[in-house]
Amino acid sequence: MDQDSQPSLICSATPATPSSGQNLGIVTLTMMTAALFFTLRNMPMMAATGLQMIFFNIVTVFAFLVPIALVAAELATTWPKNGVFHWVEEAYGTQ
């Protein structure tokens, strides 16, 4: 078989860039966060717990989601390049 006839194994894909004008709004972000809690799989547990589940969801937001958002905001302002991949690479280096 000819060497020229073999397919190239090098990928020349370009990185995805966000299209202008499409931002994640507050309403969309709120609905995505609510979807974490109010899924069909969790409904029987939430029905058994009753109104206490609202308290547990609020505690979860303030104990987990708000600190995660603050950490992500701090890292995004410190190293704005490439997001989470770059943050981990800065912390642990490349192999």
C-alpha positions in Angstrom: 0.0 0.0 0.0 1.3 3.5 -0.8 2.2 5.8 2.0 0.3 8.6 0.3 -2.9 6.7 0.2 -3.1 6.2 4.0 -5.4 8.6 5.9 -3.8 11.3 8.1 -4.1 10.7 11.8 -3.6 14.4 12.7 -6.7 16.3 13.6 -6.8 19.9 12.5 -10.0 20.9 14.3 -10.3 24.5 15.3 -11.5 25.4 18.9 -15.1 26.3 19.3 -15.7 30.0 19.9 -19.0 31.3 21.3 -21.2 33.2 18.9 -21.7 36.8 19.8 -25.0 37.8 21.3 -25.7 34.6 23.1 -25.2 34.9 26.8 -26.5 32.9 29.7 -29.0 35.0 31.5 -30.2 35.0 35.1 -33.5 33.3 34.3 -31.8 30.5 32.3 -29.2 30.0 35.0 -31.9 29.9 37.7 -33.9 27.3 35.8 -30.8 25.2 35.3 -30.0 25.3 39.0 -33.6 24.5 39.9 -33.4 21.5 37.6 -30.7 20.1 39.9 -33.3 19.9 42.7 -36.6 19.3 41.0 -36.1 16.3 38.9 -38.5 13.4 38.5 -36.1 11.1 40.3 -36.2 13.4 43.4 -39.9 14.0 43.5 -40.9 11.0 45.8 -38.3 11.9 48.3 -39.4 15.6 48.2 -43.0 14.6 48.7 -42.2 12.5 51.7 -40.1 15.3 53.3 -42.7 17.9 52.7 -42.1 21.6 53.1 -38.8 20.9 54.9 -37.3 20.2 51.5 -37.5 23.9 50.7 -35.4 24.6 53.7 -32.9 21.8 52.7 -32.7 23.3 49.2 -32.0 26.8 50.5 -29.3 25.4 52.8 -27.8 23.5 49.8 -27.7 26.7 47.8 -25.9 28.7 50.5 -23.6 25.9 51.6 -22.6 24.6 48.2 -23.7 26.5 45.2 -22.8 30.0 46.3 -19.2 29.1 47.5 -18.6 27.2 44.2 -19.8 30.3 42.3 -17.5 32.5 44.3 -14.5 30.3 43.7 -15.2 30.0 40.0 -15.6 33.8 39.8 -12.3 34.3 41.6 -10.4 31.8 39.4 -12.0 33.3 36.2 -10.7 36.8 37.1 -7.3 35.5 38.0 -6.8 33.2 35.0 -9.3 34.1 32.4 -7.7 31.9 29.7 -9.3 28.5 28.9 -11.5 28.0 32.0 -11.3 25.0 34.3 -8.8 23.1 32.2 -6.3 25.9 32.5 -7.0 26.4 36.3 -6.2 22.7 36.9 -3.1 22.9 34.7 -1.9 25.9 36.7 -2.4 24.1 40.0 -0.9 20.7 39.0 1.2 21.3 35.9 1.3 19.3 32.8 2.4 15.7 32.7 
